[in-house]
Each structure stands twice: as C-alpha cells, then as structure tokens.
Amino acid sequence: MPLGSDRNSYSPRKSTEEEDESSSSLRRRRSTGELSSPSIPLREGYLDVEVKHPVRELEGTKDTFVSYLVTAKTDIPIYQSKSPSARRRFQDFVFLHDHLVKDFPAAVVPPLPDKSRLKYVTGDRFSADFVERRRHGLERFLQRLARHPILSRSRLLRCFIESTQWNVDMHTHLAHPPTSEPTSSLLEMASDTLLNAFSKVRKPDERFLEIREGLDRFEERLGAIERIEGRSRNRITDLAGDYEELAASVQGLGFLESGITEPLSRFETALLDYSIGLRDLNTATTTPLLHKLVSLIHYSDSFRNVLKLRDQKQLDFEDLSAYLSNISNERDRIAAGYGGLGLSSYLKDKIELFRGSEADTSREAKIHRLDSKIKDLQDAVTAAHETSDGFNEEVLKEHSIFQSGKRQELKELFSDLADGNIAMYKKSIQDWENMIPFVS
C-alpha cells in the first residue's frame, strides 16, 4: 500500500487563479520546482548513518564476500540503542532496497550503486578501488533513507541497522508479504476489453506533468555537467603527464648545467608536486563528483518509476470507470429489449460460458448477472478512485522530500568540488612561492 493510511482526496481540477496564472510565472515555478504540493512530513529526531571498515569474509573459498560495518547515531524512539551497528554484505542491502520498494510503492526509494558486472567477470570485485567506491555508494543509499521521514522509521530499516538476527528478520519479513490491492481481480475482469499495456492516461494531471518535466531537465543538466567534468578530468590527467615530462627534462638539464643544478632541482620538485596535486585533484575531487552525479541521475530515475506507478493507478481508475460505463449501457439496452442480438453480445455470452458462468441466456438472467457485476464494479471504482487520490497525495509529498534532499546533495556536491580545488591550488601557490627564492 502507499505511504500512510489516512488520505484526503486531491482534486485534479485547478482553481481559477491557477488557470489564469501567467506563462512567465508558470515557467518560473517549473524551473524552481515550486508546485502546489503538501509540505514535507515533519521528521522528529535524527538518524546519521555511516558505512565503513569493509572486510573480506570467507577468504580463500568460492563464497568469499565483502561485509561492511553499518553504524548509526539516532534519537528516534523505535531504535533500541542510540548508537546501533551491524555488519552487512551487499546482498543484504539488495534485500533492504527491494522490499522497501514493495512495502512503500509510493515512496522514492533511492537506488543502490551499480553492481558493475564487468568487475565480476574480470575478478576485480575485491580490489581496493572497487570496494571503496561501493562503500561510498552504499553509504549514500543509507543516508538518503535516513533523510526520509517515513522510510527512516520503517521496521525493516531498523532491523537492518541494529538487528543481531538479520537472517531471521529477513525470513520473517518474507513470511508476511504486503497485502495485495483489492481491485486486482476486477481489473482482470476488465482486461479482455479495456486494459492495454500501452495505454496512456486519458486526463493527465498538470501537477505530475510538471514534476516529470522537471526531472527531465534535472537529468539533462546533470548529464551535461557529467560530460564537462569528464572531459576536464581527462585534460587534467594529460596536463599532469605533461608536467611530469617537463620535470624530467628540467632534471636532465640540471645534470648538464652544473652551475645552476640547485635552482633547476627546486624547479623540478615544484613541477612534480604540481603534477601530483593535479592527479590528487582528479582522485579526491573530480572522480567522486562524477560518481555522485551518476547516483543523482539514478535517484531521479527512481522517482520517475514512482510516477509511472502513479499513472498506472490513475489508469486503473479510468479503465474500471469505462468498463462500468460499458456494462451499465449493456444492461440498459438489454432491459429495453435491444440487446443480445449483435455479434459482440454473442461473443460475450460465449466468453462467459467458457469462464464457467451459467448457460441461462434469458433476458432476466443476463440482467441479474449484469446487476451483480455492476455492483462489484461500483465498489471497485470507488476503491480505485480512493487509491489513486491517496497515491497522488503521497507522490506530491515525495516530490517535496526529493526536492529537499536534492538541494542538500547538490550543495554538498559543489561545495566539495570548490573545497577540493581551493585546497589544491592553495598548496600549489605555496609550493611555487617556496621555489621562487631559489631561482631569483
């Protein structure tokens, strides 16, 4: 079921003021992400999570894997300890992710880092670089969950962070799967004539069109930044190599010019230090930036999947409503004495017979069957409408949560980029200034 059980209906119609909104104001709202969505649910307490100290387990066997220490600091009452910790392997993170998606279909569950299957083929999944990159990705995954006001309080996440019997908790969770939605059987009834895997929403909601367009622009801009930073990293790598070659040439010149060997040696050292600084800038700043950009794009894709599910909820309601209308019209035609003679009516009778319905084809029997089906469909339409409205409300809340988390991550991302460049160039300036007295 979607997040939360208490839902108020959202009317898809806009007020007159909203309809009269100027095009420039609408563009401003779309560019800044300001939508008429509910405020972010209040999050009482905090949950700070870290993933650290990767350890290779069962080394020397075919079942070797890497476990990670998950630690947290929290004052949320559902946690038994204020400083819980537990060791988990990657498959445990996969279980947590997949079942949060199932348990909270309206929530934007952040993605896990890529499995990088190529690493498994080359046998490089235990390399220090791969393990560290995965550790950062897993930590980012848990930090996003910790920021979420609902997911951070889920029983499954609590067990994941602090349980000493995680395997038992997983089996318990599997033994009590989420309850399926009540309209599924009636949707199957309608599938023969209405439902289509390629159906589109007949009455799109402007609010969710704006959200989807915002995600498109966000991913496009992140992709552009990723391409620019990728080219920058390649240029810096080439530049670092050029400085190393220049340093080697200066060193050779120092061997030939005995009178200025000391100044040339200092100059060579400054060149090498600058080359090392450039490589460190790539390693410590640019490469992590690229990984975070890709992670944000995948996070946006997770939100897009929730929007697709929201569209499906609306489609369920629209298709059931159309099916109810068709059945009601058919019932009225039969009651008026006009039904039962056409090819479509004949085919429907045969389908009902094939499904095991009674072979009684009298008008009264048909009307009775249709009345029963209409009653079931009316209940299903009401339930589907409530589900769709409730899902809409939750998705709007998720948009607010996503926007808040996105702003925080972008601020941290570009702050780290600026700090890394400032630190590197400050050190380089100092190195060059220290060298100047020896060549003056």
N, C-alpha and C positions, 0 to 999 in steps of 0.2 A: 504494500500500500504506500501511497505518497507520504512524505513527511507530515506528521501531525494528523490527528484525527478530527479536530474541530475546524471546520472550513466554512467560510462565508462565501456565497456566490459572488462572482465577479461578472458584471455586465459587460459584454463585448462592445456595447454602444458607447460612444464618447459624448461628452457634454457639448452644448452649443459652443461654449468658449473654446473647447479643444478643437472642434471642427473649424472654427474661424481663425485658428492660430495661423499667423503669417508664415510664409515659406522660409524666411530667414530664421525665424525663431525655431522652426522645426529642424532646420539644418543644424542650428546650434545645439539643440537637445540631442540630436543623433550623434554629433561629433563628440560631445562630452559625456554621453551615456546617461543623461538625465531622463528617466522615464517615470511615469506615474505608478511606481511600484511600492509595495509595502516596505516599511523600514526594516532594517536588519534585526532579527530577533536578538534580544539582549542576552549577552553571554556573561553569566555570573561566574567569577573565578577565572583562573588561567591554567593553561597546560602548555608547558615548554618541553619539547621532545628533542632528543639527540640520538643519532646512530653512530656508534664508534667501535673501536677495537675489533676489527674483523679478524677471525681466527679460522684456520683451515681445520676442519674436523674429519676424522676417519682417514687421515692421510695415508697413502700407500695402498688404498683399496679402490675398487671401481665406484664405490659410493661416496667418494670424497666430496665435501661441500664446504662452503664458507658460511659461518654464522656471524651475526652482528649483535653487539650489545646495544639494546634499546633502553635508554634511561629517560626519566621524565621528572619534572618538578611541577606540582599541581596543588591547588587547594579545593578542587572540585570534590564535593562530598561523596560521590559514588566510588572514588578510589580509596582503597583500604590504607594506602600509605601515601605520604606527601612526596616521597622520592622512590617511586616504583622503578623496577628494572627487570629485564629478562633478555635471554639470548634467543634470537630468531634467525632462521635461514630464509633465503629468497622465496621458497615455495610457501612459507608462512605468510609473507607479505602478499603473495598472489591470492591466497585463500582469503585474507582480510579484504583485499580490494574487490574480488569477485562477489563476495557475499554482502558487502556493503552496497554494491550496485544493485543486487537483488532485493535486499531488505529496504533500501531507500531509493526507489526508482526515480523520484522527483529531485533527488539531491545530485549536485555535480560532484561526483567522487573523483578526486584527482587521479591522473594516470600513474602507473608505475614506470620506472625507467625501462628503456628498451632492453629486451633480452640479449640483443646483439648475437644472433645465432651464428654469425660468421666466427665469432670468438670460440664457440663450442667446436666448430669444425677444425679450427687451427690449434685447438688445445690451449688457448691463451686465456681462458676464463679465470685462471688463478694468478694472472700477472698482477703486479702491484698497481699498475695504472688502471687496469680494468676494475679491480676490486675497489679502488678508491673512487673511481667515477660512479660505480654502482652505489657505494656508501652514500655519496652526496645525493644521488637521485632518490634513494630510499628515505634519507633524512628529509628531503624536500617534500616527499609524499606524505610523511607523517606530520610535518609542520603544517601543511595545508589542511589535513584532517583536524589538527589541534585548533586551528583558527575557526573551524566551522562550528557554529553554536549548537547544532544537533548531532552531527557525527562525532564530535569530541566527547559527547556523553553517551554514546552507544555502548551497549553491553559488550559487543564484540571487540571494539577498540580497547575497552578497559581490560578485558581478558588478555588481549594481545600484549598489552604493555606490562601487566603485572602478574598474570597467572603463572603458577609453577606447574600447572597441569594442562598445558595448552592442547595437547593431543586429545585429552578428554573433552575439553571445551569445544574443540572442532567437531568431534563426533556428536556431542550434544546438540550443537547448532545444526548439524546435518539432519539429525533426527526430528527436528522441529522446524521445517521449512516455512517460509511466509505463506499466509493463506492466499489462495488464488482468488482472482476477482470474480464476483458473482455473475457477470454478464457474459462470460465466455461461451456458455452453451447456447445462449440465444444468438450470439454473434455467429456461431457455426450454423444456426438455422438460416441466417440471412446470407450466408456466404455463397449459396448457389446462384443468387440473382443479383446481389449488390456489391459485396466486398470484393475489392481488387487490390492486389499487392502494389499496383502502380497508381492508386487513387491519390488525388490531391484534395486538400481541404477546400470545401466549396466557398466558405466565408472566412478568409484569413483574418486574423486579429492583428490590427495595426501595431499593437504593442510588441508582439513577438516578431513581426516583420522587422521592426526597428532593432530589436535585440540581435536578430540574425544578421542584419546588415552591419551592425556594429562589430560583431565577431568577424565578419568577412574583412572589414577594414583593419581591424586589430591584427589579424593573422597576416594580412598583406604587408602591413608596415613592419611587423616583426620579421617577416621573411626578407624584406628589403634590408633591414638592419643586419640580419644574419649574413646576407651576401656581402655587404660592405665590410663588416668586421672580418669575414673570412678572407676577403682579398687583402685587407690590412694585415692580417696575421701572416699571410704568405709573403707580403712585401717586407715585413719586419724580419721574417726568417732570412730572406735573401739579403737584406741590409746587414744583419748580424754576420752572415757569412762574408760579406764584402769587408766589414771592419776587421774580421779575423785575418783575411788575406792581406789587408793593408798593414796590420800589426806584424805579420810575418815578414813583409817587405821592409818595414822600418827596422825590424830586428836584424835583417841581413845587411841593411845599410850601416847599422851600428857596428857590425863586425868589420866593415871596410873603413869607416871613419873613426879612427881611434881617438881623435881629439874631442869628439862630441858623443862618445859612447853613452855617457850617463844621461844626458838630456834625451837622446833617442830611446834609451831603455825606459825612461819615465813615460815618454810619449807612447811607446809600445804598450806599456802596462795600462795606460788610460784607455787606449783603443780596445784592448782585450776586456777591460772592466765594462766599457760601454757595450761591447758585443754581448757579454754575459748578461748585462742589465736588460738588453732587448729580448734575449731569449727567455729570461725570467719573466719579463712582462707578458710574453705570449703564454708561458706555462701557468703563471699565477693569476693572470687577469683576463686575457683575451679568450683563452680556451674555455675556462669556466663560464664566461659570458655567453659563448656560443651554446654550451650545454643548457644553460638556463633559458636562453631564447627558444631553443627547440622544445624544452619542457613546457614553457608557457604556451607555445602553439598547440602542443598535445593537450594541455589543460583546457584550452579553448575548444578543441575538438570534443572533449568530454561534455562540455556544455552544449555543443551542437547536437550530440546524441540525445541529451535530455529534451531538447527542443523537438527532435524527431519523435520521441515518445509522446510529448505533449500533443503534437499534431495527430498521432495515432489515436489518442484519447478523444480528440475532437472528431476524428473520422468515425470512431465507434459510435459516438452520439449521432452524427449526421446520417450514417448508414442505417442505424436502428430506427431513426425517425422516418427515413424514407421507406424502409421496409414496413413499418407500422402503417404509414400512409397508404402503401400499395395494398396491404392486407385489408385495411378498412374499406378502401374503394371496392375491392373484390367482394367483400361481404355485402356492401350496399348494392352492388349490381346483382348478386345472387338473390338478395332479399327482394329486389324489384322485379325479378324474373328475367334478367338479361344475361345472366352468367351461365357458364357451364357448357357453352356450345362451341367456343373457339378452340384453336389448336393449343394455345398457351394453357387454357384451362384443362384440356385433355392431358397435356404433358405433366402439369402439376398433380393431377389425380394419379397418374402412373408413378410419379416420384413418391407421393405419399404412400401408395400401395407398396412400393419397393421398400420404403422405410419401415413398413410393418403396421401402417395405420389401418383402420377398419375399412373394409371394402364397400361400406354403405355410401352410395353416391347420391342419395336423395338430397333435395334442397335443404330440408331441416337438419340432416346430419352434417352437411357442409357448413351451414350457418353455425351450428353448435361448435364444430371444430374451430371455425374461424373466430368465434367469440372467445373461446378459451385461449387461442393463440394471441388475440388482440390484448386480452387482459395481461398475459405474460409479457408481451412486448411493451405495454404501457409501463409496467413495473421496471422493465429493463431500460427503457428510455429515460425514466426518472433517475434510476441509479447511474446510468451513463452520463447524464447531464450533471449530476452532483459530483461524480468522479472527475469529469472534465473541468468543471469550475474549480474544484478543490486543487486539481493539478495545476491549473493556471495560477492560482494564488501562490502555490509553493514555488513554481518556476519564477515568478516575479520576485519572491523573497530570495531565491537562489541567485538571481541576477544581481541583487544588491550585495549579497555576500561575495559573489565573484568579483564585482567591481571593486569592492573594498580590498580584497586580497590581491587583486591585480595591481592596484595602485601601490600597495605596500611592497610587492615584489619588484615592480619597476623602479621604485625609489631606491631600494636596496641594490638592485642590479646596476643602475647607473652611478650610484654612489661608490660602489666597489670599483667600477671602471675608472671613475675620476680619481679615487684614492690611489689605485694601483699606478696610474700614470703619473700622478703628482709625486708619489714616493720614488718612483724610478728616476724621474728627471731631476728631482732634488738631489738624489745621490750622484747622478751623473754630473750635475753642475759642480758639486763639491769635489768630485774626482778631478774634473778638468781644472778647477781653481787651484787644487793642490799641486797640479802638474806645472802650472804657469811659471812659478819662480825658477824652475829648473831649465826652462827654455828661453827665459827673458835675456 
